[in-house]
Amino acid sequence: MSATPRVVSLPVPGGHESLRFYDVVSADGTRLRAWTNDADGPTVLLCNGLGTSPYAWPALLRSDCGVRVISWNHRGIGGSERPADRRRVDVSAFVEDALAVLADAEVDACPVIGWSIGVNTAFELAVEHPARVTALFAVAGVPGGTFASMGAPLQIPRWARRPLSIGVASTLARTGWALTPVTSRLPVGRRAANLLRHSGFMMPNADLAVVERAVREFLSTPVQWYMHLARAAARHDRVSLSRVTVPTVFVAGSYDILASAQDMRTAAERIPGSTYVEMRGSHFLQIERAAEVHALLLALVSG
């Protein structure tokens, strides 16, 4: 079901390409801000990182990228409305949103990309609606149990990862009302983006202009709402990987603080015929290693 489209074209930093934003209505009536690159090529569905924007995927914002991307902004973020029931912000709701985007685009089945929490959504979609997914491309994310995977490069003991991560998210959800006026006004320019690239959270080879735009968009979301979504996503248990039968590629970052490369490798080993690729990078491989990640995607889609 689709609402009357509200179309906005925005220039992509550093080029002449554009995005097209439009409205889609999910199964529970929540209006979503969907987007596409309108490129020529086979259609792929992108389940993006929680609270992130199209600008986190520079290689997919080119008209010559070789794939037509369809995606959406999460509930309450980037023009998507908050659901009437605040509890409907978990992975099950995200799967409904993915199905709404596919239906609106009249796509019966296609390869699905997942990044970060979007990997949870992509794999849940593949397990619950196998006829809709022809391949899986997982970047910097594990298929369920995400919060238990955080902090591995920091040598945080596995038993402490989930409670620590949830504790931080819960605290920020309660105090976000005081933080949001600050974070939403932070001057995100070249200096701030450059500091982030050298923080260890992200690698220095990330494109400065891309980082600047992606971070600015991310900080437009109220802290308390983002953490509300994060806590709901944390309840998503590990997916039964024995039910995944489509070609699958995992792309992990060796220094990823938010998704353990070891956990991604273990997941790949549980899916017959899957491919595991580890790169020197962080949680933001599609920015830091854009060309390499994109080449792997095209190989999967064309295979």
MARLOVEX-569697 format. One line per field, with one value per residue: residue in one letter; residue number from 1; x, y, z of N, C-alpha, C in turn. Coordinates in steps of 0.02 Angstrom, whole numbers. Example, Ala and Ser with C-alpha at 12.3 -4.5 7.8 and 13.67 -1.06 7.14 Angstrom:
2
res = (A; S)
n = (1; 2)
n.c1 = (660; 642)
n.c2 = (-284; -112)
n.c3 = (390; 354)
ca.c1 = (615; 684)
ca.c2 = (-225; -53)
ca.c3 = (390; 357)
c.c1 = (660; 645)
c.c2 = (-165; 2)
c.c3 = (390; 394)
***
This chain:
303
res = (M; S; A; T; P; R; V; V; S; L; P; V; P; G; G; H; E; S; L; R; F; Y; D; V; V; S; A; D; G; T; R; L; R; A; W; T; N; D; A; D; G; P; T; V; L; L; C; N; G; L; G; T; S; P; Y; A; W; P; A; L; L; R; S; D; C; G; V; R; V; I; S; W; N; H; R; G; I; G; G; S; E; R; P; A; D; R; R; R; V; D; V; S; A; F; V; E; D; A; L; A; V; L; A; D; A; E; V; D; A; C; P; V; I; G; W; S; I; G; V; N; T; A; F; E; L; A; V; E; H; P; A; R; V; T; A; L; F; A; V; A; G; V; P; G; G; T; F; A; S; M; G; A; P; L; Q; I; P; R; W; A; R; R; P; L; S; I; G; V; A; S; T; L; A; R; T; G; W; A; L; T; P; V; T; S; R; L; P; V; G; R; R; A; A; N; L; L; R; H; S; G; F; M; M; P; N; A; D; L; A; V; V; E; R; A; V; R; E; F; L; S; T; P; V; Q; W; Y; M; H; L; A; R; A; A; A; R; H; D; R; V; S; L; S; R; V; T; V; P; T; V; F; V; A; G; S; Y; D; I; L; A; S; A; Q; D; M; R; T; A; A; E; R; I; P; G; S; T; Y; V; E; M; R; G; S; H; F; L; Q; I; E; R; A; A; E; V; H; A; L; L; L; A; L; V; S; G)
n = (1; 2; 3; 4; 5; 6; 7; 8; 9; 10; 11; 12; 13; 14; 15; 16; 17; 18; 19; 20; 21; 22; 23; 24; 25; 26; 27; 28; 29; 30; 31; 32; 33; 34; 35; 36; 37; 38; 39; 40; 41; 42; 43; 44; 45; 46; 47; 48; 49; 50; 51; 52; 53; 54; 55; 56; 57; 58; 59; 60; 61; 62; 63; 64; 65; 66; 67; 68; 69; 70; 71; 72; 73; 74; 75; 76; 77; 78; 79; 80; 81; 82; 83; 84; 85; 86; 87; 88; 89; 90; 91; 92; 93; 94; 95; 96; 97; 98; 99; 100; 101; 102; 103; 104; 105; 106; 107; 108; 109; 110; 111; 112; 113; 114; 115; 116; 117; 118; 119; 120; 121; 122; 123; 124; 125; 126; 127; 128; 129; 130; 131; 132; 133; 134; 135; 136; 137; 138; 139; 140; 141; 142; 143; 144; 145; 146; 147; 148; 149; 150; 151; 152; 153; 154; 155; 156; 157; 158; 159; 160; 161; 162; 163; 164; 165; 166; 167; 168; 169; 170; 171; 172; 173; 174; 175; 176; 177; 178; 179; 180; 181; 182; 183; 184; 185; 186; 187; 188; 189; 190; 191; 192; 193; 194; 195; 196; 197; 198; 199; 200; 201; 202; 203; 204; 205; 206; 207; 208; 209; 210; 211; 212; 213; 214; 215; 216; 217; 218; 219; 220; 221; 222; 223; 224; 225; 226; 227; 228; 229; 230; 231; 232; 233; 234; 235; 236; 237; 238; 239; 240; 241; 242; 243; 244; 245; 246; 247; 248; 249; 250; 251; 252; 253; 254; 255; 256; 257; 258; 259; 260; 261; 262; 263; 264; 265; 266; 267; 268; 269; 270; 271; 272; 273; 274; 275; 276; 277; 278; 279; 280; 281; 282; 283; 284; 285; 286; 287; 288; 289; 290; 291; 292; 293; 294; 295; 296; 297; 298; 299; 300; 301; 302; 303)
n.c1 = (43; 31; 61; 15; 145; 281; 397; 569; 717; 886; 1051; 1194; 1337; 1485; 1458; 1350; 1241; 1078; 958; 800; 666; 520; 354; 298; 180; 179; 127; 59; 11; 104; 188; 321; 478; 538; 673; 765; 896; 868; 942; 1006; 996; 994; 874; 906; 874; 904; 937; 964; 1090; 1047; 955; 1028; 1072; 1046; 1168; 1272; 1313; 1406; 1447; 1332; 1257; 1275; 1233; 1286; 1309; 1269; 1167; 996; 941; 829; 760; 733; 701; 721; 589; 524; 633; 726; 617; 526; 380; 343; 281; 109; 98; 220; 298; 317; 444; 539; 639; 548; 450; 529; 550; 421; 417; 515; 452; 346; 412; 464; 343; 285; 375; 348; 420; 452; 551; 722; 902; 963; 1035; 1118; 1166; 1251; 1132; 1041; 1076; 1017; 883; 883; 917; 814; 707; 740; 725; 592; 519; 560; 540; 554; 684; 833; 970; 1097; 1184; 1291; 1352; 1465; 1390; 1293; 1185; 1073; 1067; 1146; 1195; 1272; 1383; 1458; 1602; 1713; 1848; 1893; 1924; 1826; 1751; 1655; 1540; 1506; 1471; 1337; 1252; 1321; 1312; 1173; 1146; 1209; 1133; 1006; 1026; 1055; 934; 852; 909; 920; 840; 900; 1022; 998; 970; 1100; 1176; 1107; 1143; 1276; 1422; 1456; 1586; 1728; 1834; 1780; 1736; 1858; 1921; 1841; 1873; 1998; 1982; 1978; 1858; 1816; 1903; 2050; 2051; 1924; 1814; 1818; 1718; 1605; 1594; 1569; 1442; 1361; 1370; 1315; 1182; 1148; 1153; 1041; 937; 839; 919; 858; 756; 826; 895; 788; 745; 860; 865; 752; 789; 891; 830; 817; 840; 965; 963; 897; 1012; 1018; 909; 935; 958; 1001; 1125; 1257; 1350; 1470; 1541; 1666; 1738; 1901; 1929; 1810; 1707; 1574; 1521; 1572; 1705; 1742; 1622; 1547; 1619; 1597; 1459; 1455; 1516; 1417; 1328; 1307; 1414; 1427; 1512; 1650; 1725; 1857; 1908; 2032; 1971; 1835; 1673; 1619; 1637; 1584; 1605; 1741; 1804; 1745; 1747; 1793; 1699; 1587; 1619; 1615; 1479; 1423; 1474; 1406; 1273; 1274; 1308)
n.c2 = (-59; 111; 280; 444; 494; 592; 678; 711; 778; 764; 828; 725; 726; 781; 743; 728; 654; 599; 572; 493; 524; 454; 414; 274; 160; 62; -102; -81; 44; 145; 282; 283; 353; 315; 273; 284; 251; 253; 193; 104; -72; -231; -247; -212; -233; -128; -145; -36; 30; 61; 206; 273; 357; 370; 422; 357; 261; 283; 225; 172; 278; 323; 346; 254; 138; 9; -62; -55; 24; 3; 68; 123; 246; 223; 200; 349; 424; 529; 582; 478; 427; 413; 262; 232; 149; 145; 35; -34; -44; -137; -274; -357; -265; -191; -285; -292; -165; -175; -266; -186; -89; -168; -213; -93; -56; -154; -274; -440; -527; -516; -484; -448; -322; -299; -191; -173; -159; -181; -302; -395; -371; -407; -545; -597; -568; -654; -779; -781; -748; -824; -833; -707; -666; -674; -677; -640; -506; -464; -337; -289; -335; -444; -588; -569; -557; -444; -349; -427; -443; -331; -228; -313; -286; -205; -285; -320; -432; -572; -605; -486; -398; -383; -342; -223; -145; -132; -66; 59; 105; 112; 209; 322; 331; 376; 498; 567; 675; 786; 785; 793; 930; 975; 882; 892; 1015; 1017; 1073; 999; 986; 987; 974; 908; 790; 739; 715; 611; 513; 479; 423; 290; 229; 242; 225; 309; 313; 337; 430; 603; 700; 619; 564; 680; 722; 608; 595; 716; 700; 590; 642; 719; 651; 632; 592; 513; 447; 372; 284; 219; 144; 67; -10; -88; -159; -233; -339; -437; -601; -725; -777; -926; -1001; -1115; -1114; -1031; -1026; -964; -890; -815; -681; -624; -478; -419; -307; -294; -215; -181; -110; -125; -240; -398; -468; -600; -660; -641; -720; -846; -857; -862; -985; -1071; -1074; -1164; -1151; -1014; -853; -777; -625; -532; -371; -243; -132; -33; -20; 42; -1; 12; 143; 164; 66; 74; 44; -89; -159; -134; -201; -334; -344; -327; -441; -542; -513; -529; -659)
n.c3 = (0; -43; -4; -69; -169; -108; -181; -177; -238; -208; -214; -231; -130; -205; -335; -483; -467; -407; -275; -253; -153; -78; -22; 73; 141; 283; 346; 467; 455; 470; 402; 291; 242; 97; -18; -173; -293; -424; -526; -671; -688; -599; -466; -295; -122; 13; 180; 294; 410; 581; 600; 504; 348; 166; 128; 186; 101; -18; -143; -194; -234; -360; -530; -616; -544; -561; -499; -454; -317; -182; -35; 136; 266; 440; 562; 625; 588; 480; 403; 402; 488; 665; 737; 785; 894; 1006; 1034; 919; 847; 825; 758; 692; 652; 566; 465; 412; 359; 260; 175; 134; 59; -44; -101; -145; -243; -332; -333; -332; -283; -232; -217; -53; 42; 196; 327; 479; 607; 509; 453; 538; 505; 368; 370; 449; 366; 260; 320; 368; 255; 135; -3; -50; -52; -138; -123; 0; 72; 187; 283; 404; 518; 624; 614; 716; 897; 915; 1011; 1095; 1023; 1021; 1051; 1043; 987; 1088; 1189; 1280; 1391; 1334; 1409; 1466; 1366; 1310; 1423; 1457; 1340; 1325; 1444; 1422; 1313; 1373; 1472; 1392; 1325; 1424; 1459; 1345; 1305; 1358; 1295; 1157; 1110; 1106; 1026; 904; 860; 841; 761; 621; 528; 417; 506; 620; 558; 517; 638; 685; 591; 634; 756; 790; 798; 671; 515; 448; 307; 261; 158; 171; 141; 127; 255; 330; 281; 307; 448; 490; 448; 527; 658; 662; 715; 861; 1014; 1114; 1044; 950; 1036; 1091; 982; 968; 1085; 1067; 952; 1007; 1066; 974; 938; 892; 722; 647; 563; 488; 409; 307; 140; 26; -86; 5; 71; 185; 246; 341; 463; 524; 635; 692; 808; 839; 783; 795; 706; 720; 761; 646; 557; 614; 594; 455; 433; 468; 367; 227; 87; 94; 86; 164; 197; 258; 300; 324; 423; 493; 570; 464; 331; 201; 174; 199; 122; -5; -147; -150; -72; -149; -267; -224; -197; -326; -387; -317; -351; -489; -499)
ca.c1 = (0; 74; 31; 31; 217; 309; 462; 619; 781; 941; 1116; 1241; 1399; 1541; 1440; 1290; 1186; 1026; 915; 728; 630; 449; 320; 270; 145; 190; 67; 23; -10; 158; 213; 393; 513; 579; 717; 795; 945; 841; 994; 994; 1025; 949; 852; 927; 844; 953; 915; 1019; 1106; 995; 958; 1074; 1043; 1076; 1235; 1321; 1328; 1424; 1452; 1265; 1223; 1295; 1188; 1319; 1332; 1254; 1109; 943; 932; 769; 771; 689; 727; 688; 531; 540; 698; 735; 554; 479; 345; 344; 220; 60; 118; 292; 332; 326; 507; 586; 658; 487; 420; 573; 536; 359; 434; 550; 402; 308; 454; 464; 277; 275; 417; 325; 475; 433; 608; 785; 954; 953; 1095; 1108; 1224; 1242; 1068; 1006; 1090; 964; 822; 891; 914; 746; 666; 756; 699; 520; 490; 614; 526; 566; 755; 872; 1039; 1108; 1249; 1293; 1410; 1475; 1333; 1280; 1113; 1041; 1112; 1194; 1227; 1321; 1441; 1491; 1659; 1765; 1916; 1910; 1939; 1772; 1732; 1591; 1484; 1490; 1456; 1266; 1227; 1353; 1284; 1104; 1148; 1224; 1074; 951; 1043; 1047; 863; 822; 939; 927; 805; 948; 1078; 978; 983; 1172; 1198; 1075; 1172; 1348; 1446; 1492; 1622; 1785; 1876; 1747; 1737; 1926; 1933; 1807; 1911; 2059; 1962; 1978; 1789; 1816; 1972; 2070; 2041; 1855; 1810; 1802; 1653; 1553; 1587; 1538; 1370; 1328; 1366; 1267; 1115; 1137; 1142; 976; 889; 842; 956; 813; 719; 873; 908; 726; 749; 916; 846; 704; 827; 933; 792; 814; 884; 1000; 922; 914; 1048; 1005; 853; 959; 978; 1020; 1195; 1267; 1417; 1482; 1599; 1679; 1795; 1944; 1930; 1741; 1689; 1503; 1503; 1632; 1724; 1741; 1553; 1526; 1650; 1561; 1394; 1468; 1533; 1356; 1287; 1345; 1428; 1432; 1577; 1670; 1780; 1875; 1948; 2058; 1924; 1792; 1603; 1598; 1674; 1557; 1633; 1814; 1826; 1685; 1754; 1799; 1634; 1541; 1637; 1589; 1407; 1408; 1489; 1351; 1211; 1280; 1324)
ca.c2 = (0; 169; 345; 487; 506; 659; 666; 763; 759; 797; 815; 683; 763; 762; 719; 756; 606; 621; 522; 509; 504; 448; 386; 207; 147; -6; -141; -55; 113; 193; 309; 279; 388; 268; 307; 243; 285; 253; 174; 46; -133; -271; -215; -239; -200; -112; -137; 7; 33; 94; 278; 302; 386; 346; 450; 310; 214; 325; 189; 157; 339; 341; 319; 199; 90; -59; -92; -9; 16; 28; 65; 168; 270; 190; 233; 408; 451; 551; 592; 423; 445; 366; 222; 249; 108; 155; -29; -64; -20; -192; -304; -381; -208; -173; -333; -269; -106; -200; -294; -131; -58; -215; -213; -29; -58; -210; -321; -503; -555; -485; -487; -402; -298; -276; -162; -163; -188; -202; -373; -430; -366; -444; -617; -612; -568; -714; -838; -779; -740; -848; -823; -637; -651; -718; -678; -598; -472; -439; -294; -264; -350; -515; -603; -578; -553; -392; -316; -473; -444; -267; -218; -364; -260; -171; -339; -327; -503; -585; -605; -417; -355; -366; -299; -158; -109; -115; -16; 123; 125; 130; 273; 375; 338; 416; 564; 595; 739; 838; 782; 808; 999; 984; 842; 915; 1079; 1010; 1095; 943; 1009; 946; 960; 857; 728; 715; 687; 547; 466; 460; 406; 218; 207; 242; 225; 371; 312; 354; 493; 656; 730; 570; 561; 742; 722; 553; 610; 771; 671; 546; 682; 753; 609; 640; 537; 469; 404; 324; 233; 180; 95; 22; -58; -136; -203; -277; -398; -485; -659; -750; -810; -996; -998; -1176; -1100; -986; -1069; -924; -868; -767; -653; -584; -433; -398; -263; -321; -171; -160; -109; -138; -307; -439; -506; -671; -682; -644; -780; -904; -860; -884; -1056; -1109; -1073; -1199; -1115; -941; -822; -731; -581; -486; -315; -197; -76; -28; -34; 83; -27; 36; 209; 159; 21; 77; 9; -161; -184; -131; -254; -396; -343; -340; -512; -582; -500; -555; -730)
ca.c3 = (0; -49; 1; -124; -164; -101; -212; -166; -267; -173; -245; -194; -123; -247; -401; -512; -459; -360; -244; -255; -93; -88; 37; 72; 203; 306; 361; 525; 441; 479; 339; 287; 189; 58; -66; -226; -335; -493; -572; -713; -662; -557; -403; -230; -64; 65; 250; 315; 481; 621; 603; 454; 288; 104; 118; 212; 47; -76; -206; -218; -253; -427; -581; -651; -494; -585; -466; -433; -245; -148; 37; 174; 329; 496; 593; 665; 568; 411; 367; 417; 549; 720; 738; 837; 951; 1012; 1039; 852; 819; 829; 694; 659; 618; 509; 411; 381; 319; 201; 131; 106; 7; -101; -133; -179; -303; -372; -337; -299; -248; -253; -167; 3; 77; 264; 361; 550; 627; 448; 442; 573; 464; 306; 383; 472; 305; 221; 355; 373; 188; 92; -74; -68; -48; -183; -99; 59; 74; 255; 295; 472; 561; 637; 607; 781; 954; 897; 1068; 1123; 978; 1024; 1095; 1038; 982; 1150; 1237; 1329; 1396; 1300; 1455; 1486; 1309; 1302; 1477; 1454; 1283; 1341; 1497; 1392; 1273; 1419; 1502; 1342; 1310; 1478; 1464; 1277; 1299; 1375; 1248; 1088; 1091; 1094; 968; 843; 841; 835; 695; 589; 469; 398; 564; 660; 520; 517; 705; 688; 550; 670; 824; 801; 783; 598; 490; 413; 235; 244; 121; 218; 124; 141; 328; 352; 265; 342; 519; 498; 442; 585; 718; 660; 751; 934; 1047; 1151; 998; 923; 1086; 1097; 928; 981; 1138; 1037; 908; 1048; 1087; 919; 950; 833; 671; 634; 500; 450; 364; 254; 84; -33; -85; 59; 79; 244; 240; 409; 475; 577; 693; 702; 879; 847; 758; 799; 646; 738; 760; 577; 528; 640; 560; 386; 435; 480; 306; 174; 26; 102; 78; 217; 178; 312; 276; 374; 426; 551; 558; 408; 273; 138; 164; 199; 68; -47; -211; -139; -49; -205; -314; -196; -207; -397; -401; -290; -389; -557; -496)
c.c1 = (44; 33; 47; 104; 233; 381; 508; 684; 835; 1006; 1159; 1307; 1453; 1522; 1375; 1230; 1134; 990; 843; 696; 555; 419; 291; 236; 154; 124; 26; 3; 44; 185; 289; 419; 559; 623; 745; 848; 923; 894; 972; 1029; 975; 933; 882; 892; 898; 917; 972; 1033; 1056; 1006; 1003; 1037; 1073; 1149; 1290; 1343; 1347; 1425; 1384; 1227; 1244; 1249; 1219; 1342; 1313; 1196; 1059; 929; 865; 780; 724; 726; 687; 632; 553; 604; 696; 671; 505; 445; 354; 279; 174; 76; 194; 332; 348; 386; 560; 600; 597; 452; 463; 563; 471; 373; 470; 501; 360; 347; 457; 398; 266; 315; 398; 381; 455; 489; 671; 839; 943; 1020; 1075; 1172; 1206; 1177; 1028; 1021; 1037; 900; 826; 885; 845; 698; 677; 727; 623; 485; 541; 603; 543; 640; 794; 945; 1045; 1179; 1253; 1358; 1411; 1414; 1324; 1205; 1080; 1091; 1164; 1231; 1279; 1385; 1482; 1552; 1715; 1835; 1940; 1925; 1888; 1752; 1663; 1532; 1461; 1464; 1382; 1241; 1258; 1322; 1213; 1101; 1161; 1164; 1017; 963; 1033; 974; 829; 847; 943; 894; 852; 1006; 1060; 988; 1056; 1194; 1169; 1105; 1248; 1371; 1488; 1522; 1681; 1828; 1845; 1748; 1807; 1945; 1901; 1845; 1974; 2045; 1970; 1910; 1780; 1888; 1988; 2057; 1969; 1854; 1783; 1733; 1595; 1540; 1551; 1463; 1333; 1319; 1316; 1195; 1099; 1120; 1077; 922; 895; 874; 909; 773; 765; 885; 847; 725; 803; 899; 796; 741; 869; 896; 789; 865; 917; 953; 945; 946; 1040; 948; 872; 988; 1001; 1095; 1205; 1339; 1419; 1544; 1610; 1739; 1836; 1942; 1861; 1723; 1617; 1481; 1566; 1645; 1723; 1670; 1526; 1556; 1614; 1494; 1403; 1481; 1471; 1309; 1327; 1353; 1434; 1504; 1590; 1730; 1794; 1922; 1975; 2014; 1881; 1721; 1578; 1635; 1649; 1576; 1709; 1840; 1770; 1691; 1757; 1733; 1585; 1556; 1611; 1513; 1389; 1422; 1434; 1289; 1215; 1291; 1265)
c.c2 = (61; 232; 385; 507; 580; 652; 726; 738; 799; 780; 771; 720; 736; 739; 751; 708; 634; 561; 543; 480; 502; 413; 317; 196; 74; -39; -113; 18; 165; 216; 312; 324; 338; 307; 257; 284; 288; 234; 115; -14; -172; -236; -251; -199; -189; -104; -100; 1; 75; 170; 311; 322; 354; 367; 408; 259; 251; 288; 173; 219; 366; 309; 260; 144; 18; -93; -37; -24; 42; 18; 113; 192; 240; 233; 291; 443; 472; 558; 535; 440; 392; 326; 244; 211; 111; 90; -59; -34; -74; -221; -331; -324; -187; -221; -313; -208; -126; -229; -240; -97; -103; -213; -149; -26; -114; -260; -384; -530; -522; -498; -434; -386; -281; -246; -151; -196; -211; -274; -416; -430; -409; -519; -638; -614; -632; -777; -839; -775; -761; -836; -752; -620; -700; -723; -630; -571; -436; -400; -272; -275; -425; -528; -620; -576; -499; -363; -362; -475; -380; -268; -268; -336; -224; -220; -342; -401; -515; -581; -534; -374; -335; -323; -229; -115; -87; -62; 54; 149; 148; 197; 331; 385; 381; 488; 600; 662; 798; 841; 806; 881; 1014; 947; 868; 980; 1076; 1032; 1040; 968; 963; 927; 904; 789; 697; 685; 618; 494; 442; 439; 332; 188; 201; 248; 289; 372; 326; 423; 548; 687; 684; 566; 622; 741; 668; 567; 666; 745; 629; 587; 721; 713; 621; 579; 488; 423; 352; 268; 191; 125; 43; -31; -110; -185; -253; -341; -452; -541; -681; -788; -882; -1000; -1061; -1166; -1053; -1029; -1030; -908; -811; -746; -611; -542; -401; -351; -289; -281; -144; -166; -132; -206; -348; -476; -581; -699; -686; -705; -843; -912; -886; -959; -1100; -1109; -1105; -1155; -1040; -918; -774; -692; -534; -433; -276; -135; -81; -49; -1; 63; 1; 108; 203; 118; 16; 36; -67; -193; -186; -187; -322; -400; -360; -413; -557; -574; -531; -631; -774)
c.c3 = (0; -41; -62; -119; -152; -122; -199; -197; -232; -207; -200; -190; -170; -317; -424; -505; -411; -331; -255; -192; -107; -27; 24; 140; 222; 328; 419; 516; 450; 411; 342; 232; 155; 9; -116; -262; -408; -545; -615; -683; -621; -492; -343; -176; -12; 131; 285; 389; 518; 622; 552; 391; 225; 96; 149; 160; -17; -142; -236; -241; -320; -478; -618; -603; -512; -551; -450; -359; -224; -74; 72; 237; 386; 527; 638; 645; 495; 371; 375; 483; 603; 721; 794; 901; 955; 1017; 971; 817; 822; 760; 656; 622; 558; 451; 375; 336; 255; 151; 97; 49; -55; -139; -173; -244; -351; -386; -298; -257; -275; -202; -114; 36; 149; 291; 434; 573; 567; 430; 478; 531; 402; 317; 408; 413; 266; 253; 355; 305; 136; 18; -97; -73; -91; -164; -41; 58; 140; 267; 368; 517; 569; 633; 674; 837; 946; 957; 1102; 1081; 983; 1070; 1091; 1032; 1045; 1206; 1294; 1332; 1366; 1347; 1474; 1428; 1305; 1360; 1475; 1398; 1297; 1395; 1469; 1353; 1318; 1452; 1454; 1322; 1362; 1479; 1397; 1268; 1314; 1326; 1178; 1068; 1076; 1031; 903; 817; 834; 765; 662; 524; 456; 459; 606; 624; 521; 585; 712; 648; 585; 741; 841; 790; 708; 576; 450; 338; 214; 211; 166; 204; 139; 217; 354; 341; 304; 416; 532; 495; 504; 647; 718; 697; 826; 967; 1080; 1104; 968; 973; 1101; 1043; 943; 1033; 1111; 991; 947; 1069; 1033; 930; 885; 787; 663; 564; 458; 400; 308; 198; 23; -29; -36; 63; 143; 233; 309; 412; 534; 641; 710; 776; 889; 823; 753; 734; 660; 736; 689; 542; 550; 605; 489; 384; 444; 420; 249; 112; 33; 95; 135; 194; 236; 285; 335; 375; 487; 534; 493; 344; 207; 124; 155; 140; 16; -111; -202; -117; -108; -256; -289; -205; -279; -416; -375; -332; -458; -558; -503)
***
